[in-house]
Amino acid sequence: MGVQLHIDHIHPWALGGATVADNLRTLCEQCNLGKGVSPA
């Protein structure tokens, strides 16, 4: 069973973060869902 990855906005989209390569990274599903709209 593998890890589910999500694409995350480093500066959240909901707070005006752009959907550009420099503002995106991969996070595991649990980390991304736990992050919510918090930056970094």
C-alpha positions in Angstrom: 0.0 0.0 0.0 1.5 3.3 -1.1 1.3 6.8 0.3 -1.4 9.1 -1.2 0.2 12.4 -2.3 -1.5 15.7 -2.7 -0.3 18.8 -4.5 -0.2 21.6 -1.9 -0.1 25.4 -2.3 2.8 26.7 -0.2 1.0 30.1 0.1 -2.6 28.9 0.3 -4.8 29.5 -2.7 -7.6 30.6 -0.3 -5.3 33.4 0.8 -4.3 34.5 -2.6 -1.6 32.0 -3.4 -1.0 31.4 -7.1 -1.2 28.1 -8.8 2.3 28.2 -10.3 5.2 25.7 -10.0 7.1 27.9 -7.5 4.1 27.8 -5.1 3.4 24.1 -5.3 4.8 21.0 -3.6 3.7 17.5 -2.8 2.6 16.5 0.7 1.2 13.3 2.0 -2.6 13.3 2.2 -2.6 13.4 6.0 -0.2 16.4 6.2 -2.0 18.3 3.6 -5.5 17.8 5.1 -4.2 18.7 8.5 -2.6 21.9 7.2 -5.8 23.5 6.1 -5.2 27.1 5.0 -2.1 27.6 7.1 1.0 28.8 5.2 3.9 26.4 4.9 
